[in-house]
C-alpha cells in the first residue's frame, strides 16, 4: 500500500503526466482537492477506485483517518493536488503524518501553473542578457508568508518574478515593485490558467492595476513580472551559435 501525491497540473486534463494517469487508474482510493483539481481527471481515469473523497472540506485529522483506512484495506491512494505538489502544495504536513503512521509515499511531479502561464505568454523565463533568475514567492495573507518588506529585498536584482496567492494585494505589491523595476516593466497576470475560463492580462507596472480592477480576480491568479515578458532577448544564447563548441558539437 502506498500514498501517491500527484501533481495534476493547473486545470487542463491533457497536462496530466502519463505516470500520474497510470497511478490514478489503478488506485483503490482517490483523494482530490476539489476546489482546484479538474473533476474531469477523476471521472476519466478514476473509475476503478472503490472510494473517492473531495479533500476541500476535510481537516488533516480526517485525511489521517482516510490514509489509515486505506492502509488497513491494502489500497493504494492517489492523493491528487493541483499544479506541482512541491510548490504551495501543502504536502509537508501530510508527509509527516504518513511517516508517523508508517505508510509509504511517493511524490509525482506535475506541471505548475507558472509554467503553463509562461507557455501561454510565449515567453522564456530565463533569457540571457535579461534575466537568468526566477523567483517564486508570495506575500503574507491568511497563511504566513514574506512581508512586503521582505519582497523588496528579494527583487533587488530585478529577477523574473512569479507571485502566487497574492492577487488580492496587487495594489501594494506594485508600489513595492516600482522601487526596483522600471515603471514600464512588463507584467502578466494569469487567472485560472489551464481552465476554459482562463484570462491573461498583459500590462506594465504603471497600468496593470487599472487593467485588472474591473475583472474581479480574487483567487487562483499569478502575477509575473520581468523584462523577459516584453522582449525575446534576441540571439544572446550561445548554445546554438555556429562558433560555440560543446560536448555534442564542435564550433565552426
C-alpha positions as CSV (number, residue, x, y, z in Angstrom):
1,X,0.0,0.0,0.0
2,X,1.3,3.5,-0.9
3,X,0.1,7.1,-1.0
4,X,1.0,8.9,-4.2
5,X,1.0,12.8,-4.0
6,X,0.1,13.6,-7.6
7,X,0.5,16.9,-9.4
8,X,-2.5,17.1,-11.7
9,X,-1.4,20.3,-13.4
10,X,-3.2,23.7,-13.4
11,X,-6.6,22.5,-14.8
12,X,-6.2,21.1,-18.4
13,X,-6.5,17.3,-18.0
14,X,-4.2,16.8,-21.0
15,X,-1.3,18.2,-19.0
16,X,-1.5,15.2,-16.6
17,X,1.7,13.1,-16.9
18,X,1.5,9.5,-18.0
19,X,2.8,8.3,-14.7
20,X,0.1,10.3,-12.8
21,X,-2.6,8.9,-15.2
22,X,-1.4,5.3,-14.6
23,X,-1.5,5.7,-10.8
24,X,-4.9,7.2,-10.8
25,X,-6.3,4.4,-13.0
26,X,-5.1,1.7,-10.6
27,X,-5.7,3.5,-7.2
28,X,-8.2,2.0,-4.8
29,X,-8.9,5.3,-3.1
30,X,-8.7,8.8,-4.6
31,X,-8.5,11.9,-2.6
32,X,-8.5,15.0,-4.7
33,X,-8.5,18.8,-4.0
34,X,-12.0,19.6,-5.4
35,X,-11.6,23.3,-5.2
36,X,-8.6,23.3,-7.5
37,X,-8.3,20.0,-9.4
38,X,-10.4,19.4,-12.5
39,X,-13.0,16.8,-11.6
40,X,-12.8,15.5,-15.2
41,X,-9.4,13.9,-14.3
42,X,-11.1,11.8,-11.6
43,X,-14.1,10.9,-13.8
44,X,-11.9,10.0,-16.7
45,X,-9.2,7.9,-15.0
46,X,-10.5,7.1,-11.5
47,X,-13.5,4.9,-12.4
48,X,-11.9,1.8,-10.8
49,X,-11.5,3.4,-7.4
50,X,-13.5,2.0,-4.6
51,X,-13.8,5.3,-2.8
52,X,-13.4,8.9,-3.9
53,X,-13.0,11.8,-1.4
54,X,-13.0,15.6,-2.1
55,X,-10.4,17.0,0.3
56,X,-11.6,20.6,0.1
57,X,-13.9,20.2,3.0
58,X,-11.7,17.9,5.1
59,X,-9.4,18.5,8.0
60,X,-5.9,17.0,8.4
61,X,-7.4,14.6,11.1
62,X,-10.0,13.4,8.6
63,X,-7.3,12.8,6.0
64,X,-5.4,10.8,8.5
65,X,-8.3,8.5,9.0
66,X,-8.7,8.0,5.3
67,X,-5.0,7.1,5.0
68,X,-5.3,4.8,8.0
69,X,-8.3,3.1,6.4
70,X,-6.5,2.7,3.1
71,X,-3.6,1.0,4.9
72,X,-5.9,-1.4,6.7
73,X,-7.5,-2.3,3.3
74,X,-4.2,-2.5,1.5
75,X,-5.4,0.0,-1.1
76,X,-3.1,2.5,-2.9
77,X,-4.2,6.1,-2.6
78,X,-4.0,8.7,-5.4
79,X,-3.8,12.0,-3.4
80,X,-4.4,14.5,-6.2
81,X,-3.2,18.1,-5.9
82,X,-3.3,20.9,-8.4
83,X,-0.2,22.1,-10.2
84,X,3.0,20.6,-8.9
85,X,2.8,19.3,-5.2
86,X,6.2,20.8,-4.3
87,X,5.0,24.4,-4.9
88,X,2.5,25.6,-2.3
89,X,1.1,22.1,-2.3
90,X,0.5,21.7,1.5
91,X,2.0,18.2,1.4
92,X,4.6,18.6,4.1
93,X,2.2,18.1,7.0
94,X,0.6,15.1,5.2
95,X,4.0,13.5,4.6
96,X,4.9,14.0,8.3
97,X,1.6,12.3,9.2
98,X,2.3,9.3,6.9
99,X,5.7,8.9,8.4
100,X,4.1,8.8,11.8
101,X,1.7,6.1,10.6
102,X,4.5,4.2,8.9
103,X,2.8,4.5,5.5
104,X,5.0,4.6,2.3
105,X,4.5,7.6,0.0
106,X,5.8,9.0,-3.3
107,X,5.5,12.4,-4.8
108,X,4.7,12.6,-8.5
109,X,5.5,16.0,-10.1
110,X,3.2,17.9,-12.3
111,X,3.0,21.0,-14.4
112,X,2.9,24.1,-12.3
113,X,0.6,27.0,-13.2
114,X,3.5,29.3,-13.6
115,X,4.9,27.0,-16.3
116,X,1.7,27.0,-18.2
117,X,1.3,30.7,-17.8
118,X,4.8,31.3,-19.3
119,X,3.8,28.9,-22.2
120,X,0.6,30.8,-22.8
121,X,2.6,34.1,-22.9
122,X,5.0,32.5,-25.3
123,X,8.0,33.6,-23.3
124,X,11.1,32.0,-21.8
125,X,11.6,33.0,-18.2
126,X,15.4,32.9,-18.3
127,X,16.7,34.9,-21.3
128,X,20.4,35.7,-21.5
129,X,21.0,39.4,-21.1
130,X,17.6,40.0,-19.5
131,X,17.3,37.5,-16.6
132,X,18.8,34.2,-15.5
133,X,17.0,34.1,-12.2
134,X,13.3,33.2,-11.4
135,X,11.9,33.9,-8.0
136,X,8.8,32.0,-7.0
137,X,7.2,33.6,-3.9
138,X,4.1,35.0,-2.4
139,X,3.2,37.7,0.2
140,X,1.7,37.2,3.6
141,X,-2.0,36.7,3.8
142,X,-4.2,34.3,5.9
143,X,-1.2,31.9,5.6
144,X,2.0,33.4,6.9
145,X,4.5,34.4,4.2
146,X,7.0,37.0,3.2
147,X,6.1,40.5,4.1
148,X,6.1,43.4,1.6
149,X,9.4,44.5,3.2
150,X,10.9,41.0,2.5
151,X,9.6,41.2,-1.0
152,X,11.5,44.4,-1.6
153,X,14.7,42.6,-0.6
154,X,14.0,39.7,-2.9
155,X,13.7,41.9,-6.0
156,X,16.8,44.0,-5.7
157,X,18.5,42.2,-8.6
158,X,15.3,42.5,-10.8
159,X,14.7,38.8,-11.4
160,X,11.8,37.3,-13.3
161,X,9.3,37.4,-10.5
162,X,6.3,35.0,-10.1
163,X,3.9,35.7,-7.3
164,X,1.4,33.1,-6.2
165,X,-1.6,33.6,-3.9
166,X,-1.1,37.3,-3.9
167,X,-3.6,38.9,-6.3
168,X,-5.7,40.5,-3.6
169,X,-2.7,42.7,-2.6
170,X,-1.6,43.7,-6.1
171,X,-2.0,47.4,-5.4
172,X,0.5,47.3,-2.5
173,X,2.7,44.8,-4.4
174,X,3.0,47.1,-7.5
175,X,4.1,50.0,-5.3
176,X,6.9,47.9,-3.8
177,X,8.0,46.6,-7.2
178,X,8.3,50.1,-8.7
179,X,11.2,50.7,-6.3
180,X,13.3,48.1,-8.0
181,X,11.8,47.7,-11.5
182,X,11.2,50.4,-14.1
183,X,7.5,51.6,-14.3
184,X,7.3,50.2,-17.9
185,X,8.4,46.7,-16.8
186,X,6.0,44.2,-18.4
187,X,3.5,42.4,-16.1
188,X,1.4,39.3,-16.9
189,X,-1.5,38.3,-14.7
190,X,-2.7,34.8,-15.5
191,X,-6.1,33.9,-14.0
192,X,-7.3,30.3,-13.8
193,X,-4.7,29.3,-16.4
194,X,-5.5,25.9,-17.9
195,X,-9.2,26.2,-17.4
196,X,-11.9,27.0,-20.0
197,X,-12.4,30.5,-18.5
198,X,-8.7,31.4,-18.2
199,X,-7.7,35.0,-18.7
200,X,-4.3,36.5,-19.5
201,X,-3.9,40.2,-18.9
202,X,-0.7,42.0,-20.1
203,X,0.4,45.4,-19.0
204,X,3.1,47.2,-17.1
205,X,3.7,48.1,-13.5
206,X,2.3,51.5,-14.4
207,X,-1.1,50.3,-15.7
208,X,-1.7,46.6,-14.6
209,X,-3.8,47.5,-11.6
210,X,-6.2,49.6,-13.7
211,X,-6.3,46.8,-16.3
212,X,-7.4,44.0,-13.9
213,X,-9.5,46.0,-11.5
214,X,-12.7,45.6,-13.5
215,X,-12.1,41.8,-13.8
216,X,-12.7,40.8,-10.2
217,X,-9.7,38.5,-10.0
218,X,-9.7,37.3,-6.4
219,X,-8.1,33.9,-6.4
220,X,-6.1,31.5,-8.5
221,X,-4.2,34.2,-10.3
222,X,-0.5,34.6,-10.8
223,X,1.4,37.8,-11.1
224,X,4.5,37.6,-13.3
225,X,6.9,40.5,-13.7
226,X,10.1,41.0,-15.7
227,X,11.8,42.2,-18.8
228,X,11.5,38.7,-20.3
229,X,7.8,39.3,-20.9
230,X,8.5,42.3,-23.1
231,X,11.4,41.1,-25.2
232,X,12.6,37.8,-26.6
233,X,16.2,38.9,-26.0
234,X,17.5,38.4,-29.5
235,X,20.3,35.9,-30.2
236,X,22.1,36.1,-26.9
237,X,22.2,32.5,-26.0
238,X,25.4,30.8,-27.2
239,X,24.0,27.3,-27.2
240,X,23.2,27.2,-30.9
241,X,25.7,29.8,-32.1
242,X,27.8,28.4,-35.0
243,X,31.1,29.2,-33.4
244,X,30.2,27.7,-30.0
245,X,31.7,24.3,-29.1
246,X,30.3,22.0,-26.5
247,X,30.3,18.2,-25.7
248,X,28.0,17.4,-28.6
249,X,29.1,19.8,-31.4
250,X,32.3,21.4,-32.5
251,X,32.1,25.1,-33.3
252,X,32.6,26.0,-37.0
